[in-house]
Amino acid sequence: MATATTWVIDPTHSEIQFKVKHLVISTVTGSFKSFEGSVESETEDFEGAKVTFSADTASVDTNQAQRDEHLKGSDFFDSEKYPKISFAGVLTSTGDESYALKGDLTVKDVTKPFSFDVEYGGNMTDFYGNNKAGFEITGKINRKEFGLEWSAVTEAGGVVVGDDVKLIANVQVVKQ
């Protein structure tokens, strides 16, 4: 049996974003500024690799302080009570340079099976001799399924926040 190699997220070369419709006419992009994760793989091509990830909900950033405070509050993430969003799953090849990442996603106190699409960007050794690999990870959740229930309707009948949230992560991992 091969020995597992551990890779950890390089936060200075990674970003965790989400996109959600606002008033159904435009998209608001947000990110999490504090996160961590690892990949444990017994193969060079990451087939069957175990992936863990967490993001600090209090690090949410939509470039608007008042909205960020609302997202951290009990209407959405309830960051004091639920400080982390987490995921644990396994990578399975679906073709050339593409994978499915299937596992359990936990937001607040709700855990559900979830699948992300993953595009493998390849490996490279940086200027300092660190072996790195890159991935783009995408998926879409219905926020209400994870207890993010808050909604409002404008006087004109427009929905303030859409239910579907696109998740996009561009991640660089470093071989340990």
C-alpha contacts under 8 A as a table, 3 or more apart, distances in Angstrom:
res1	aa1	res2	aa2	distance
2	A	42	E	5.65
2	A	43	T	7.75
3	T	42	E	5.80
4	A	40	E	5.90
4	A	41	S	5.12
4	A	42	E	4.27
4	A	43	T	7.72
5	T	40	E	5.51
5	T	41	S	5.25
5	T	42	E	6.08
5	T	175	K	7.28
5	T	176	Q	7.29
6	T	38	S	6.82
6	T	39	V	5.73
6	T	40	E	4.52
6	T	41	S	6.56
6	T	175	K	6.14
6	T	176	Q	5.69
7	W	38	S	5.50
7	W	39	V	5.04
7	W	40	E	6.34
7	W	173	V	5.59
7	W	174	V	5.06
7	W	175	K	4.31
7	W	176	Q	5.58
8	V	36	E	7.67
8	V	37	G	5.87
8	V	38	S	4.28
8	V	39	V	6.35
8	V	173	V	5.07
8	V	174	V	5.33
8	V	175	K	6.75
8	V	176	Q	7.20
9	I	14	S	7.35
9	I	36	E	6.10
9	I	37	G	5.43
9	I	38	S	6.00
9	I	171	V	6.69
9	I	172	Q	5.88
9	I	173	V	4.29
9	I	174	V	6.35
10	D	13	H	5.65
10	D	14	S	6.24
10	D	171	V	7.46
10	D	172	Q	5.64
10	D	173	V	5.43
10	D	174	V	6.32
11	P	14	S	5.04
11	P	15	E	7.29
11	P	34	S	7.99
11	P	35	F	7.33
11	P	36	E	7.36
11	P	172	Q	7.80
13	H	171	V	6.96
13	H	172	Q	5.91
14	S	169	A	7.44
14	S	170	N	5.46
14	S	171	V	4.42
14	S	172	Q	5.61
15	E	31	S	7.34
15	E	32	F	7.65
15	E	33	K	7.76
15	E	169	A	5.68
15	E	170	N	5.37
15	E	171	V	6.37
16	I	31	S	5.48
16	I	32	F	5.72
16	I	33	K	7.63
16	I	167	L	7.77
16	I	168	I	6.18
16	I	169	A	4.46
16	I	170	N	6.64
16	I	171	V	7.88
17	Q	29	T	6.89
17	Q	30	G	5.55
17	Q	31	S	4.14
17	Q	32	F	6.60
17	Q	167	L	6.00
17	Q	168	I	5.12
17	Q	169	A	5.96
18	F	29	T	5.72
18	F	30	G	5.28
18	F	31	S	6.05
18	F	165	V	6.47
18	F	166	K	5.41
18	F	167	L	4.54
18	F	168	I	5.96
19	K	27	T	6.28
19	K	28	V	5.63
19	K	29	T	4.51
19	K	30	G	6.39
19	K	165	V	5.68
19	K	166	K	5.05
19	K	167	L	6.66
20	V	27	T	5.49
20	V	28	V	5.51
20	V	29	T	6.73
20	V	161	V	7.02
20	V	162	G	6.04
20	V	163	D	7.71
20	V	164	D	6.53
20	V	165	V	4.92
20	V	166	K	6.54
21	K	24	V	5.23
21	K	25	I	6.86
21	K	26	S	5.65
21	K	27	T	4.41
21	K	28	V	6.19
21	K	161	V	5.92
21	K	162	G	4.90
21	K	164	D	7.76
21	K	165	V	7.86
22	H	25	I	6.32
22	H	26	S	5.47
22	H	27	T	5.64
22	H	28	V	6.31
22	H	159	V	7.50
22	H	160	V	5.43
22	H	161	V	4.96
22	H	162	G	6.33
23	L	26	S	6.78
23	L	158	G	5.64
23	L	159	V	5.18
23	L	160	V	4.46
23	L	161	V	6.22
23	L	162	G	7.49
24	V	27	T	7.85
24	V	158	G	7.11
24	V	159	V	6.45
24	V	160	V	7.25
24	V	161	V	7.41
24	V	162	G	6.59
28	V	62	T	7.39
29	T	62	T	6.15
30	G	60	V	6.92
30	G	61	D	5.46
30	G	62	T	4.18
30	G	63	N	7.43
31	S	60	V	5.71
31	S	61	D	5.28
31	S	62	T	6.49
32	F	35	F	6.94
32	F	55	A	6.52
32	F	56	D	6.97
32	F	57	T	7.14
32	F	59	S	5.26
32	F	60	V	4.56
32	F	61	D	6.11
33	K	56	D	7.85
33	K	59	S	5.20
33	K	60	V	6.51
33	K	61	D	7.05
34	S	55	A	5.99
34	S	56	D	5.60
34	S	59	S	5.69
35	F	53	F	7.47
35	F	54	S	5.62
35	F	55	A	4.12
35	F	56	D	5.99
36	E	53	F	5.78
36	E	54	S	5.56
36	E	55	A	6.56
37	G	51	V	7.37
37	G	52	T	5.28
37	G	53	F	4.03
37	G	54	S	6.24
38	S	51	V	5.81
38	S	52	T	5.41
38	S	53	F	6.59
38	S	173	V	7.62
39	V	49	A	6.33
39	V	50	K	5.61
39	V	51	V	4.57
39	V	52	T	6.64
39	V	173	V	7.90
40	E	49	A	5.39
40	E	50	K	5.09
40	E	51	V	6.54
41	S	44	E	7.41
41	S	46	F	5.52
41	S	47	E	7.39
41	S	48	G	6.94
41	S	49	A	4.32
41	S	50	K	6.52
42	E	46	F	7.26
42	E	48	G	7.79
42	E	49	A	6.91
43	T	46	F	5.41
43	T	47	E	6.36
43	T	48	G	7.96
43	T	49	A	7.75
44	E	47	E	7.93
46	F	49	A	5.17
46	F	91	L	6.99
47	E	91	L	5.99
47	E	92	T	5.48
47	E	93	S	5.97
48	G	90	V	5.79
48	G	91	L	5.13
48	G	92	T	5.54
49	A	90	V	5.52
49	A	91	L	5.25
49	A	92	T	7.73
50	K	88	A	7.48
50	K	89	G	5.86
50	K	90	V	4.64
50	K	91	L	6.64
51	V	87	F	7.87
51	V	88	A	5.63
51	V	89	G	5.25
51	V	90	V	5.82
51	V	91	L	7.29
52	T	86	S	7.60
52	T	87	F	5.70
52	T	88	A	4.43
52	T	89	G	6.60
53	F	86	S	5.59
53	F	87	F	5.16
53	F	88	A	6.49
54	S	84	K	6.17
54	S	85	I	5.43
54	S	86	S	4.21
54	S	87	F	6.37
55	A	59	S	7.88
55	A	84	K	5.48
55	A	85	I	5.24
55	A	86	S	6.56
56	D	59	S	5.49
56	D	60	V	7.55
56	D	83	P	5.70
56	D	84	K	4.74
56	D	85	I	6.62
57	T	60	V	5.71
57	T	72	K	6.71
57	T	77	F	6.42
57	T	79	S	5.49
57	T	82	Y	7.56
57	T	83	P	5.39
57	T	84	K	5.45
57	T	85	I	6.57
58	A	72	K	5.79
58	A	79	S	5.46
58	A	80	E	7.94
58	A	83	P	6.64
60	V	68	D	6.34
60	V	71	L	7.53
60	V	72	K	7.35
61	D	64	Q	7.35
61	D	65	A	7.82
61	D	68	D	5.91
62	T	65	A	7.61
62	T	67	R	7.17
62	T	68	D	6.19
63	N	68	D	7.79
64	Q	67	R	5.57
64	Q	68	D	6.20
65	A	68	D	5.00
65	A	69	E	6.21
66	Q	69	E	5.24
66	Q	70	H	6.38
67	R	70	H	5.02
67	R	71	L	6.22
68	D	71	L	5.04
68	D	72	K	6.26
69	E	72	K	5.09
69	E	73	G	6.25
70	H	73	G	5.13
70	H	74	S	7.93
70	H	75	D	7.04
70	H	76	F	7.24
71	L	74	S	7.85
71	L	75	D	6.95
71	L	76	F	5.10
71	L	77	F	5.94
71	L	78	D	7.68
72	K	76	F	6.41
72	K	77	F	5.23
72	K	78	D	5.45
72	K	79	S	5.16
72	K	80	E	7.99
73	G	76	F	5.92
73	G	77	F	6.15
73	G	78	D	4.62
73	G	79	S	6.43
74	S	77	F	6.26
74	S	78	D	4.15
74	S	79	S	7.65
75	D	78	D	6.88
75	D	148	L	6.90
75	D	149	E	7.05
75	D	150	W	5.41
76	F	147	G	7.71
76	F	148	L	4.94
76	F	149	E	7.07
76	F	150	W	6.64
77	F	82	Y	6.83
77	F	107	V	7.70
77	F	108	K	6.40
77	F	148	L	6.95
78	D	81	K	5.67
78	D	82	Y	5.81
78	D	83	P	7.60
78	D	108	K	7.41
79	S	82	Y	4.91
79	S	83	P	4.62
79	S	84	K	7.53
80	E	83	P	5.81
82	Y	85	I	7.83
82	Y	107	V	7.96
82	Y	108	K	5.29
82	Y	109	D	7.41
84	K	107	V	7.44
84	K	108	K	7.60
85	I	105	L	7.62
85	I	106	T	5.71
85	I	107	V	4.97
85	I	108	K	6.99
86	S	105	L	5.88
86	S	106	T	5.17
86	S	107	V	6.90
87	F	103	G	6.92
87	F	104	D	5.54
87	F	105	L	4.48
87	F	106	T	6.23
88	A	103	G	5.46
88	A	104	D	5.56
88	A	105	L	6.93
89	G	101	L	6.28
89	G	102	K	5.18
89	G	103	G	3.73
89	G	104	D	6.33
90	V	101	L	5.54
90	V	102	K	5.58
90	V	103	G	6.36
91	L	99	Y	6.13
91	L	100	A	5.73
91	L	101	L	4.54
91	L	102	K	6.70
92	T	99	Y	5.28
92	T	100	A	5.27
92	T	101	L	6.45
92	T	102	K	7.96
93	S	96	D	7.86
93	S	97	E	7.73
93	S	98	S	6.05
93	S	99	Y	4.27
93	S	100	A	6.41
94	T	98	S	5.54
94	T	99	Y	4.88
94	T	100	A	6.40
95	G	98	S	5.35
95	G	99	Y	6.95
97	E	119	E	5.86
97	E	120	Y	4.97
97	E	121	G	7.28
98	S	117	D	7.48
98	S	118	V	5.60
98	S	119	E	4.60
98	S	120	Y	5.90
99	Y	117	D	6.17
99	Y	118	V	4.90
99	Y	119	E	6.39
99	Y	120	Y	7.55
100	A	115	S	6.48
100	A	116	F	5.82
100	A	117	D	5.00
100	A	118	V	5.87
101	L	115	S	5.43
101	L	116	F	4.97
101	L	117	D	6.33
101	L	118	V	6.69
102	K	113	P	7.31
102	K	114	F	5.80
102	K	115	S	4.33
102	K	116	F	6.47
103	G	113	P	5.52
103	G	114	F	5.58
103	G	115	S	6.51
104	D	111	T	6.23
104	D	112	K	5.46
104	D	113	P	4.48
104	D	114	F	5.72
105	L	111	T	5.48
105	L	112	K	5.53
105	L	113	P	6.23
105	L	114	F	6.02
106	T	109	D	6.77
106	T	110	V	5.49
106	T	111	T	4.20
106	T	112	K	6.60
106	T	146	F	7.74
107	V	110	V	5.51
107	V	111	T	6.62
107	V	146	F	5.75
107	V	147	G	7.57
108	K	146	F	7.02
108	K	147	G	6.87
109	D	146	F	7.89
109	D	147	G	7.82
110	V	146	F	5.46
110	V	147	G	6.87
111	T	146	F	7.57
115	S	139	G	7.13
116	F	137	I	6.34
116	F	138	T	5.56
116	F	139	G	4.87
117	D	137	I	5.71
117	D	138	T	5.27
117	D	139	G	6.27
118	V	135	F	6.53
118	V	136	E	5.64
118	V	137	I	4.50
118	V	138	T	6.50
119	E	135	F	5.58
119	E	136	E	5.13
119	E	137	I	6.51
120	Y	133	A	7.94
120	Y	134	G	6.15
120	Y	135	F	4.65
120	Y	136	E	6.67
121	G	133	A	6.98
121	G	134	G	4.85
121	G	135	F	5.36
121	G	136	E	7.36
122	G	133	A	5.56
122	G	134	G	5.83
122	G	135	F	7.76
123	N	131	N	7.01
123	N	132	K	5.54
123	N	133	A	4.31
123	N	134	G	6.73
124	M	131	N	5.88
124	M	132	K	5.40
124	M	133	A	6.44
125	T	128	Y	7.77
125	T	129	G	5.61
125	T	130	N	5.32
125	T	131	N	4.41
125	T	132	K	5.98
126	D	129	G	5.43
126	D	130	N	5.41
126	D	131	N	6.63
126	D	132	K	7.23
127	F	130	N	7.48
130	N	174	V	6.64
130	N	175	K	6.95
131	N	174	V	5.89
131	N	175	K	5.47
132	K	172	Q	6.52
132	K	173	V	5.46
132	K	174	V	4.55
132	K	175	K	6.10
133	A	172	Q	5.64
133	A	173	V	5.36
133	A	174	V	6.73
134	G	170	N	7.45
134	G	171	V	5.71
134	G	172	Q	4.46
134	G	173	V	6.41
135	F	169	A	7.93
135	F	170	N	5.91
135	F	171	V	5.27
135	F	172	Q	6.48
136	E	168	I	7.25
136	E	169	A	5.70
136	E	170	N	4.55
136	E	171	V	6.33
137	I	167	L	7.81
137	I	168	I	5.70
137	I	169	A	4.96
137	I	170	N	6.37
137	I	171	V	7.81
138	T	166	K	7.34
138	T	167	L	5.45
138	T	168	I	4.64
138	T	169	A	6.49
139	G	166	K	5.91
139	G	167	L	5.12
139	G	168	I	6.83
140	K	164	D	6.61
140	K	165	V	5.53
140	K	166	K	4.41
140	K	167	L	5.75
141	I	145	E	7.87
141	I	164	D	5.69
141	I	165	V	5.37
141	I	166	K	6.64
141	I	167	L	7.73
142	N	145	E	5.65
142	N	146	F	7.41
142	N	163	D	5.36
142	N	164	D	4.55
142	N	165	V	6.19
143	R	146	F	5.43
143	R	147	G	6.85
143	R	148	L	5.29
143	R	149	E	7.19
143	R	163	D	5.56
143	R	164	D	6.20
143	R	165	V	6.43
144	K	147	G	5.18
144	K	148	L	4.86
144	K	149	E	4.91
144	K	163	D	6.53
145	E	148	L	7.31
151	S	159	V	7.41
151	S	160	V	6.73
151	S	161	V	6.35
152	A	159	V	6.17
152	A	160	V	5.58
152	A	161	V	7.37
153	V	156	A	7.83
153	V	157	G	5.57
153	V	158	G	5.35
153	V	159	V	4.67
153	V	160	V	5.75
154	T	157	G	5.07
154	T	158	G	5.04
154	T	159	V	6.45
154	T	160	V	6.71
155	E	158	G	7.38
159	V	162	G	6.72
162	G	165	V	7.48
